Amino acid sequence: MKLVADGLGVDRGGRMVLRGVDFSVAAAEALIVLGPNGAGKSTLLRAIAGLVPLAEGRVELENGDPDAHPGDALHLLGHQDGVKAGLTVRRNLTAARDILGGDGDPDAALARVGLGHAAELPGSVLSAGQRRRLALARLLAAPRPVWLLDEPTAALDVAGQELLAELMAEHRSKGGLIVAATHLELKLDGAKRLALQPIVAEAEDD
């Protein structure tokens, strides 16, 4: 399996925010997407996930299941953790797992991310770091080969960042691939890097 972008470009509101983006990430590999605010890092991940239409180029998951929709192979962990305040931690996870079509054990996933003790607590009482850990648990409860991670260390303490590093290493060891947008260094040994810069708007002719 390989995730490939060729000349990818995205137009938002009549302005190109990405243009000429090329990369290739194979099974067990990782790509770190770097760049300042406004460079299009989050937009790139959403475009890969099929949530933002392409204006130019292509992005494809090669050598995957020919009978499956490409989106079924992708996990997008975005800025919003998607925690429902009125549901328990376990119910938050099982609902997300069922929507994603996963078959993982929610209790095992919660234990892995250090939330086993909080399974019956309502989502409303979770700290920002715990909400992020619950989002990470979705990656385990509904396993998919491609992880798209947008600022995955956000709100995580040192222990949480170590957990994230372990989960990413385990995912790659099983043949999974990762594309991660970040401002901070991630523990992804041998990762490829893609540097984005904001596109300067072209001056209009008089």
N, C-alpha and C positions, 0 to 999 in steps of 0.2 A: 504494500500500500504506500502511496506517495501523494502528498498534497502539493500541487503545482499552481503557481500564479504566473501569467505571461502577459505583460503589458497592462496590468490591472489599473483601471482608473475609475474614480467615483466623483460624480457631480452632486453637490448639495446646494439647492437653491440657486442654480445657475452659475455656481463657482466650483471649479475643480479643486477638490481637497486632496485627492490622490491621483497620481499620473505615473505611468511607466513602472509600476511595481512588479518586480520579478523575484521569485524565490522557488525553492524546491526543498521539501522536508519529507524524508522517508521514514519508514517504521523504525522506532527506537531512537530517532533523532529529535532535536529540539531547535526552535528558532526563537531568538529573543529580539523583539521589536523595540527599538529605542527612538527617542526623539523628544523635543520640547512640547509643551502644551500647544495644541492646535496643529500638530504635525499630521494628525489623522490616524493615530495608533488604534483608538477604539473603533473608528470607522472601518479600518482595515479588518479587524476581527469580525465586525458585524457583516461586512461584505463577504468574508469567507463563509460565514454561517448562513448566508442567503437572506439576511434581514435588510440589507441595503442593496439596491440594484446597481449593477456595473454600467458605467458609461463607456468604458473601453476595456479591451482585453478579455481575459478569462481566468477563472479559478476552478480547478477540478481535483477531485479525489480519484487518483488513478489506481487501478488494480484492486478496487474494493469489490463488494458484493454487487454484481451487475443487476440483481433484482431489487436492490434496496435503494431508497432515496438517499442522495448524498448527505442530506441533513440528519438522517438517522444515525450517522457515524460520528456526529460532532456534539461536543459539550461546550457551551459558551458560559463561562463564569465571568459575569460582568460586574459593574459597579454596584448595582442593586442586588442585594442578597436574596430578595424574594421571600422573606420570612413573614408568614401570616400571624399577626399578633394574637388572634383568638384561638389558634390551634396549639396543641402541645408540640413539643420538639419532635417527638416520634411521629405524630400525625402530619406535621409539616413535611417530614422526610418521606413518609409513605405516600403522601399525596403527590409529591414531586416525582417520586420513583414511578408511580402508576401512570402519570401523565407522560413520562419519558419512555415508558414501556420496559423498565428494568426489572430484574428479578433478584437483586441483591438483598441481603438480610439487613434491614434497617438498624436493628440493635447492634449488629457487628460493626456497621458503618459508624454509628454513633460512638461506640466504644473506641474505635480506631482514631477518631478525631478528638477524643477526650470529653465527650458529652454524654457518656452513658449514664452518669448520675443525674442528668438534667432531662431525661427522656419524657417525664410527665409534667415538666414545667411548661407554662404557656410561653409562646414566642415573645410576648410583650416584655418579659423580664430579662431577656438575654442582653448581655453587653454587646458592643460592636464586634469585639473579637470573637465572642461565642457565635454571633450570627454568621460571621465569616467561616468559622469552623463548620457550622451547619451547612453552609453552601458547599464546602469541600466534601462533606459527607454525601452529597448528591452525586459526586463523581464516582463514588464507590457503590452506592445503592443502585445506580443505573449505568453500568460500565459501558463506555464507548471508546473507540480507539483514538479519536482525535480530541485533544483538550485545547480549547482556546481560552486563555487566561488573561483577563484584563486587570492589571495591577493586583495580582493575587496576594501580595503581602499586606495589602491595606488592612489596617486595624489589628493585625496579628502581632502579638508580642514575640520575644525571642524564641520561646518554646513553640509558638505557633508557626514561626518561620522555619524552624527545624523540622516540624511535622510536615509542612508543605514540601520541603526539600526531599524528605523521605518518600512521600506519596508520588512526587514527580519521578524520582529514581525508580520506584517500583513499577510505575506505569510504563516507563521506557523499557524496563527489563522484560516486560511482557509483550513488547513489540508495539506499544502505543507511541504516538508522536504528539508533540506539544508545540504550540505557538503562543508565546507569552509577551504581552506588552507591559513595559515596566519603566519606572524612573530609577529603580534601585537594582542593585546587583542580585541576581538569582543564582542559587546553587544548581546549575545545570551544566555538568561537565561536558566539554566538547561541543557546546551549543553553537550553532551558526548565529550570525547577527545581521540585522537589517536596520539601517539607520534611515529615519524619515525626517524630512524638513518641511516646514510650512511652505505651501506654494504661494509665491508673491503674485498678486493679481496684476494682470497686464493692463497697462494704461490704454484707455480708449482713444481712438483717433479723433482729431478735431473734425 
